[in-house]
Amino acid sequence: MKLVWLALLAAYCGVIFYLSHQPSVLAPMLFPYQDKLFHAMAYGVLGFLSLGYFKLVLIGYKHVLIIALVFSALYGASDEWHQSFIAGRDADILDWLADCFGATLVISVMSFFSRKNQHLLSK
């Protein structure tokens, strides 16, 4: 099971890297700042996959949450740095903040429901 989660996490990181390596990602402009929503959604998925993998390889759920969040934030920072070298792209601190927000939101929601389920099972 660990290898499945690791493969999913690595593959998704590869997809993010591939998309970031493109000179531009074509998406119809539907509303202002939609790219921030896309960043938050993409890194929400990364947070989900990170949490899924790290809870299988680390001890202590608090450590798992922190490592999953730190991993997602650092990957987002490295992704922005990577984009600074791509023609037609640039690094944007607001994109990174959207990445962090998306990962934090999904990891927090998953943690909440995990604790709620454990509480219900203990009754």
C-alpha positions as CSV (number, residue, x, y, z in Angstrom):
1,M,0.0,0.0,0.0
2,K,2.9,2.4,0.8
3,L,4.2,2.0,-2.8
4,V,0.8,2.8,-4.3
5,W,0.6,6.0,-2.3
6,L,4.2,6.9,-3.1
7,A,3.6,6.2,-6.8
8,L,0.5,8.4,-6.8
9,L,2.3,11.2,-4.9
10,A,5.4,11.0,-7.2
11,A,3.2,10.9,-10.3
12,Y,1.2,13.9,-9.2
13,C,4.3,15.9,-8.4
14,G,5.5,15.0,-12.0
15,V,2.2,16.3,-13.4
16,I,2.7,19.6,-11.5
17,F,6.3,19.8,-12.7
18,Y,5.2,19.1,-16.3
19,L,2.5,21.8,-16.3
20,S,4.9,24.3,-14.7
21,H,7.4,23.6,-17.4
22,Q,5.0,24.8,-20.1
23,P,5.4,28.4,-21.4
24,S,1.8,28.9,-20.5
25,V,-1.2,26.9,-19.5
26,L,-4.2,27.7,-21.6
27,A,-7.4,28.1,-19.7
28,P,-10.4,30.3,-20.5
29,M,-10.6,33.3,-18.3
30,L,-13.9,32.9,-16.4
31,F,-13.3,35.2,-13.4
32,P,-10.5,37.3,-11.9
33,Y,-7.8,35.4,-10.0
34,Q,-9.1,32.0,-11.2
35,D,-5.5,30.9,-11.3
36,K,-5.3,31.2,-7.5
37,L,-8.3,28.8,-7.3
38,F,-6.5,26.4,-9.6
39,H,-3.4,26.5,-7.5
40,A,-5.4,25.9,-4.3
41,M,-7.2,23.0,-5.9
42,A,-4.0,21.4,-7.3
43,Y,-2.2,21.7,-4.0
44,G,-5.3,20.5,-2.2
45,V,-4.9,17.2,-4.1
46,L,-1.1,17.3,-3.3
47,G,-2.0,17.7,0.4
48,F,-4.4,14.7,0.2
49,L,-1.8,12.5,-1.5
50,S,0.9,13.7,0.9
51,L,-1.2,12.9,3.9
52,G,-2.1,9.5,2.5
53,Y,1.5,8.6,2.0
54,F,3.0,10.0,5.1
55,K,0.5,8.5,7.5
56,L,1.7,5.1,6.3
57,V,5.4,5.8,6.9
58,L,5.5,8.1,9.9
59,I,4.5,7.6,13.5
60,G,2.3,10.1,15.3
61,Y,-0.6,11.7,13.5
62,K,0.5,15.2,14.5
63,H,3.9,14.6,12.9
64,V,2.1,13.3,9.8
65,L,0.0,16.4,9.5
66,I,3.0,18.7,9.9
67,I,5.2,16.8,7.4
68,A,2.4,16.6,4.8
69,L,1.9,20.3,5.1
70,V,5.6,21.2,5.0
71,F,6.1,18.9,2.0
72,S,3.3,20.5,0.1
73,A,4.5,24.0,1.0
74,L,8.1,23.2,0.0
75,Y,7.0,21.6,-3.2
76,G,4.9,24.7,-4.0
77,A,7.9,26.9,-3.3
78,S,10.1,24.8,-5.5
79,D,7.5,24.9,-8.2
80,E,7.4,28.7,-8.2
81,W,11.2,28.8,-8.3
82,H,11.1,26.3,-11.2
83,Q,8.7,28.6,-13.1
84,S,11.0,31.5,-12.7
85,F,13.3,29.8,-15.2
86,I,10.6,29.1,-17.8
87,A,10.0,31.6,-20.6
88,G,6.5,33.1,-20.3
89,R,6.2,32.1,-16.7
90,D,7.2,33.8,-13.4
91,A,7.3,33.1,-9.8
92,D,4.5,34.6,-7.8
93,I,4.3,34.6,-4.0
94,L,0.5,34.8,-4.2
95,D,0.5,31.5,-6.2
96,W,2.6,29.9,-3.5
97,L,0.2,31.2,-0.8
98,A,-2.7,29.7,-2.8
99,D,-0.8,26.4,-2.9
100,C,-0.3,26.5,0.8
101,F,-3.9,27.4,1.4
102,G,-5.2,24.6,-0.7
103,A,-3.0,22.0,1.0
104,T,-3.8,23.3,4.5
105,L,-7.5,23.3,3.8
106,V,-7.6,19.7,2.6
107,I,-5.2,18.4,5.2
108,S,-7.2,20.2,7.9
109,V,-10.6,18.9,6.7
110,M,-9.2,15.3,6.4
111,S,-7.7,15.6,10.0
112,F,-11.1,16.9,11.3
113,F,-13.0,14.0,9.8
114,S,-10.4,11.5,10.9
115,R,-10.6,12.6,14.5
116,K,-14.4,12.7,14.3
117,N,-14.4,9.1,13.0
118,Q,-12.0,7.9,15.7
119,H,-14.2,9.6,18.3
120,L,-17.3,7.8,17.0
121,L,-15.5,4.5,16.9
122,S,-14.4,4.8,20.5
123,K,-18.0,5.2,21.8
